Amino acid sequence: MEHYNMNLTLKVWRQKNTKEKGHFETYNVKGISSEMSFLEMFDVLNEDLVHENKEPIAFDHDCREGICGMCSMYINGRPHGPWNATTTCQLHMRAFKDGETITVEPWRAQAFPVIKDLVVDRSAFDRIIQAGGYISVNTGVTVDANATPISKVNADKAFSTAACIGCGACVAACKNSSAMLFTSAKISQLALLPQGEPERHKRALDMVHQMDEEGFGSCTNTGACEAVCPKEITLESIARMNREFLSASVVSED
Amino acid sequence: MLDSKIPQGDIDKKWTEYKGHVKLVNPANKRKLEVIVVGTGLAGASAAATLGELGYRVKTFCFQDSPRRAHSIAAQGGINAAKNYQNDGDSVYRLFYDTVKGGDYRSREANVHRLAEVSANIIDQCVAQGVPFAREYGGYLDNRSFGGVQVKRTFYAAGQTGQQLLLGAYSALERQVALGNVKQYTRHEMLEVVIIDGKARGIITRDLVSGKLERFFGHAVVLATGGYGNVFYLSTNAMGSNVTAAWKAHKKGAFFANPCYTQIHPTCIPVSGDHQSKLTLMSESLRNDGRIWVPKKKDETRKPNDIPEEERDYYLERRYPSFGNLVPRDVASRAAKERCDAGYGVGTTKQAVYLDFRYNLINKYGRTEASKHNIENPDEATLVRLGKEVVKEQYGNLFDMYQKITGENPYEVPMRIYPAVHYTMGGLWVDYELMTSVKGLYALGECNFSDHGANRLGASALMQGLADGYFVIPYTIGNYLADEISVKPIPTSAPEFEAAEKEVSGRINKLMSIKGSKSVESFHKRLGKIMWEKCGMARNAQGLQEAIQEIKALREEFWNDVRIPGEINEYNPELDKAGRVADFMELGELLCLDALTRNESCGGHFREEYQTEEGEANRDDQSFQHVAAWELKNVGDWTLHKEALVYENIKIAARSYK
């Protein structure tokens, strides 16, 4: 692969903490290699800032291989930047050209308050899972793993929704800051498996309720979430969640 | 002195006997007992969830924003279990044997046997939780092969097995949080363990958002904080993976065992430049279908697809005909290094070898698919197209990841790969009950040393993490806590908590007051360079002695010249990292000292002075068939304790994969 170096202008959101107002600051970075990842470009910028005795830019990141779901930059108006099915950490600089200006912001949603700079609080997602994103089974079951065959089609479908990394790009992309794609991914995974059957109604009701509690908006089927999901989770899971929720509401005794 | 507390009796009865006679805590008393779990990866989350289910009052701590981020999530290939679903001759004994042999006869027999025994339960548990493992068309679970093994016992979920298992354990944990049995603290880093009257009774943490120090009491403290591979700076670990919690425990009396056993994984994407912040693994499962080769000619300039078959050196198949491309990791890594050092490496840096799927894509998958579709005499293009579909299903996300990072399409051209630091077999010394040498302080998963000897086999880390958390600690911790039921929670105003917090704040203040000229990152990079060059894939006495001196000097420089911007009482990732790098610089010295002391080659520890004429590791069972457990007096001053390793159920032999 041909590689090249570039100079870039970055407009980055800086915010000292949750309470204070934020603002954009402009930085110039030089000699960025097209082989760097987007976060490595930020490493270079932060090293420069440390040397200039300035405070580096805070951003969330950990595995840097697209699976932990921690990285969360809103790049040129799109969560995780221009590449499809890609997290920020897997975005590489060959996506950009010499001389470009890149704008970087945090996820913006009422339910994801900014902690500092590009770091936001996504604990609302944990609380949605706590509301029912599990199968109530204690450690020590003795049923053999092969006792219940599961059709490969359903197992594969369950896997493709279980692949959600909980990054929150779906919320950041949605004009209503809806968390439907995230919530539906877990509900779908468990609804597709026989093990999830006993709790399916309660799960759908409780998780949707918690989602609303956290201040996420409603879904208007725009599909912005699907377009930016790094794990390519589709609107089909939202449709499945709606069915689950509807049938649960009908049979619910409350 | 080092009592591993291995139960008496036959190897296959030890764990059953232990469970049958271990002390129990009744449900009412469990409610009164508090357990701290630090780290929420596979081992920590499974332990916390299970202890919560049992009725203990549990607190969990992780430095990430959610337990679901722990680096277990990145494990790709699979998890081993002795289910024998393939009817290919697997058994508990074989998994036990393969693991001990794979570890080059440097692990503890009783622990490994227990691991093999509970392995099957793990799969049952995960399926019950809704983990979507790969299945065959009949609806039953599928398996694949991993290195150092001749059966198919690895369960998987595409190249995202760690993610699926972690999310299973995470969901079990969140359920306990919802039920009020577990209190979860995120963005909290453990910075000290509190010891009262010789027993671990709590921890000091720093809230990474506010910068505040906090004190927490527990009747017992469980560490599940992962490995220390980031001491090398570049590794496949996450950026935040660190040794700090384990190191604080070590400095408070927990012995550190076999630090020199580090695993260099053979198939990672090579370094592309100085900017590199981490390395990315390409799962070992790819060696099921990928063949590793280099050109037979030095300084080859042709593109890989233009090099004819007879001019390729499939060096693993040549050197190890019976295991071929599926030799264990340490063997495959050294063989890659040998070829590159000899001048046969490929790519711009010449520090890479090819991992090529074309052969199996065409011959294995392409032909099978063609015959399924009744296509007679298919041409090569058709075979490639058909084979690609199958390969995509097996490893799709890995191929995509490779393409994003390198810009090359691995379906068309072979991957370029090179070994990289991946896992650390060494860790806190623990006895059979997973208790460290500090009473009431436990270590689970990668942060202990016990099961993998000098080299871990692929797909065994997930197995060990979940075995420790779901099936071992819930029994063994009760044996300790049964004697603690009358101990009332100790107020965190106790002088020991006071002193521990003072120690932490003193250290943080000292770091912030240096106001030097060099970034934390620059010190970490320099440490990593010393470690990789002098204590990496091949080590020798002279290099290790130099490394120790260089690390000491670097540490001195760090404490005089590091620059940490920002304030203490705010979100300050530079400060978080400074503390971790400071600990790595102490561990680095011990790692080199252990490597220097172990005058033999075994598993991931390869001393150039100790090799056979064919370049294979030369073990010295006479002098080194023991665990090296180090006690810290002061940094730079360690005392060595030895735990003899006894093999009663396996005949030790030279490890051969030929």
HADDOCK unambig.tbl for C-alpha pairs under 7 A between the chains (distance, minus, plus):
assign (segid A and resid 1 and name CA) (segid B and resid 407 and name CA) 6.21 0.50 0.50
assign (segid A and resid 1 and name CA) (segid B and resid 408 and name CA) 6.84 0.50 0.50
assign (segid A and resid 36 and name CA) (segid B and resid 275 and name CA) 6.81 0.50 0.50
assign (segid A and resid 40 and name CA) (segid B and resid 275 and name CA) 6.58 0.50 0.50
assign (segid A and resid 40 and name CA) (segid B and resid 277 and name CA) 6.54 0.50 0.50
assign (segid A and resid 50 and name CA) (segid B and resid 519 and name CA) 6.60 0.50 0.50
assign (segid A and resid 50 and name CA) (segid B and resid 565 and name CA) 6.77 0.50 0.50
assign (segid A and resid 53 and name CA) (segid B and resid 565 and name CA) 6.80 0.50 0.50
assign (segid A and resid 54 and name CA) (segid B and resid 565 and name CA) 6.84 0.50 0.50
assign (segid A and resid 55 and name CA) (segid B and resid 565 and name CA) 5.67 0.50 0.50
assign (segid A and resid 55 and name CA) (segid B and resid 566 and name CA) 6.04 0.50 0.50
assign (segid A and resid 62 and name CA) (segid B and resid 238 and name CA) 5.12 0.50 0.50
assign (segid A and resid 62 and name CA) (segid B and resid 239 and name CA) 4.95 0.50 0.50
assign (segid A and resid 62 and name CA) (segid B and resid 240 and name CA) 5.81 0.50 0.50
assign (segid A and resid 63 and name CA) (segid B and resid 71 and name CA) 6.59 0.50 0.50
assign (segid A and resid 63 and name CA) (segid B and resid 237 and name CA) 6.89 0.50 0.50
assign (segid A and resid 63 and name CA) (segid B and resid 238 and name CA) 3.97 0.50 0.50
assign (segid A and resid 63 and name CA) (segid B and resid 239 and name CA) 6.08 0.50 0.50
assign (segid A and resid 64 and name CA) (segid B and resid 238 and name CA) 6.69 0.50 0.50
assign (segid A and resid 65 and name CA) (segid B and resid 280 and name CA) 6.60 0.50 0.50
assign (segid A and resid 67 and name CA) (segid B and resid 73 and name CA) 6.77 0.50 0.50
assign (segid A and resid 67 and name CA) (segid B and resid 74 and name CA) 6.09 0.50 0.50
assign (segid A and resid 68 and name CA) (segid B and resid 69 and name CA) 4.76 0.50 0.50
assign (segid A and resid 68 and name CA) (segid B and resid 73 and name CA) 6.20 0.50 0.50
assign (segid A and resid 68 and name CA) (segid B and resid 74 and name CA) 6.96 0.50 0.50
assign (segid A and resid 69 and name CA) (segid B and resid 69 and name CA) 6.72 0.50 0.50
assign (segid A and resid 70 and name CA) (segid B and resid 69 and name CA) 6.75 0.50 0.50
assign (segid A and resid 90 and name CA) (segid B and resid 404 and name CA) 6.57 0.50 0.50
assign (segid A and resid 90 and name CA) (segid B and resid 405 and name CA) 6.80 0.50 0.50
assign (segid A and resid 92 and name CA) (segid B and resid 405 and name CA) 6.83 0.50 0.50
assign (segid A and resid 129 and name CA) (segid B and resid 174 and name CA) 6.74 0.50 0.50
assign (segid A and resid 130 and name CA) (segid B and resid 174 and name CA) 4.95 0.50 0.50
assign (segid A and resid 130 and name CA) (segid B and resid 175 and name CA) 5.54 0.50 0.50
assign (segid A and resid 130 and name CA) (segid B and resid 177 and name CA) 6.95 0.50 0.50
assign (segid A and resid 130 and name CA) (segid B and resid 178 and name CA) 5.38 0.50 0.50
assign (segid A and resid 131 and name CA) (segid B and resid 178 and name CA) 6.97 0.50 0.50
assign (segid A and resid 133 and name CA) (segid B and resid 171 and name CA) 6.43 0.50 0.50
assign (segid A and resid 134 and name CA) (segid B and resid 171 and name CA) 5.15 0.50 0.50
assign (segid A and resid 134 and name CA) (segid B and resid 172 and name CA) 6.52 0.50 0.50
assign (segid A and resid 134 and name CA) (segid B and resid 175 and name CA) 6.82 0.50 0.50
assign (segid A and resid 135 and name CA) (segid B and resid 129 and name CA) 5.50 0.50 0.50
assign (segid A and resid 135 and name CA) (segid B and resid 130 and name CA) 6.96 0.50 0.50
assign (segid A and resid 137 and name CA) (segid B and resid 129 and name CA) 6.59 0.50 0.50
assign (segid A and resid 138 and name CA) (segid B and resid 53 and name CA) 6.56 0.50 0.50
assign (segid A and resid 139 and name CA) (segid B and resid 50 and name CA) 6.08 0.50 0.50
assign (segid A and resid 139 and name CA) (segid B and resid 125 and name CA) 6.58 0.50 0.50
assign (segid A and resid 139 and name CA) (segid B and resid 470 and name CA) 6.50 0.50 0.50
assign (segid A and resid 140 and name CA) (segid B and resid 125 and name CA) 6.84 0.50 0.50
assign (segid A and resid 141 and name CA) (segid B and resid 125 and name CA) 6.10 0.50 0.50
assign (segid A and resid 142 and name CA) (segid B and resid 124 and name CA) 6.88 0.50 0.50
assign (segid A and resid 143 and name CA) (segid B and resid 124 and name CA) 6.40 0.50 0.50
assign (segid A and resid 144 and name CA) (segid B and resid 124 and name CA) 5.44 0.50 0.50
assign (segid A and resid 145 and name CA) (segid B and resid 123 and name CA) 6.24 0.50 0.50
assign (segid A and resid 145 and name CA) (segid B and resid 124 and name CA) 4.34 0.50 0.50
assign (segid A and resid 145 and name CA) (segid B and resid 127 and name CA) 5.89 0.50 0.50
assign (segid A and resid 146 and name CA) (segid B and resid 140 and name CA) 5.86 0.50 0.50
assign (segid A and resid 146 and name CA) (segid B and resid 141 and name CA) 6.67 0.50 0.50
assign (segid A and resid 149 and name CA) (segid B and resid 139 and name CA) 4.41 0.50 0.50
assign (segid A and resid 149 and name CA) (segid B and resid 140 and name CA) 5.25 0.50 0.50
assign (segid A and resid 150 and name CA) (segid B and resid 139 and name CA) 4.50 0.50 0.50
assign (segid A and resid 150 and name CA) (segid B and resid 140 and name CA) 6.79 0.50 0.50
assign (segid A and resid 151 and name CA) (segid B and resid 137 and name CA) 6.67 0.50 0.50
assign (segid A and resid 151 and name CA) (segid B and resid 138 and name CA) 6.93 0.50 0.50
assign (segid A and resid 151 and name CA) (segid B and resid 139 and name CA) 4.64 0.50 0.50
assign (segid A and resid 152 and name CA) (segid B and resid 135 and name CA) 5.57 0.50 0.50
assign (segid A and resid 152 and name CA) (segid B and resid 136 and name CA) 6.08 0.50 0.50
assign (segid A and resid 152 and name CA) (segid B and resid 137 and name CA) 5.36 0.50 0.50
assign (segid A and resid 152 and name CA) (segid B and resid 139 and name CA) 5.59 0.50 0.50
assign (segid A and resid 155 and name CA) (segid B and resid 132 and name CA) 5.83 0.50 0.50
assign (segid A and resid 155 and name CA) (segid B and resid 135 and name CA) 6.96 0.50 0.50
assign (segid A and resid 158 and name CA) (segid B and resid 132 and name CA) 6.31 0.50 0.50
assign (segid A and resid 159 and name CA) (segid B and resid 132 and name CA) 5.28 0.50 0.50
assign (segid A and resid 190 and name CA) (segid B and resid 130 and name CA) 6.49 0.50 0.50
assign (segid A and resid 193 and name CA) (segid B and resid 130 and name CA) 6.80 0.50 0.50
assign (segid A and resid 195 and name CA) (segid B and resid 128 and name CA) 6.19 0.50 0.50
assign (segid A and resid 195 and name CA) (segid B and resid 130 and name CA) 6.18 0.50 0.50
assign (segid A and resid 196 and name CA) (segid B and resid 130 and name CA) 6.94 0.50 0.50
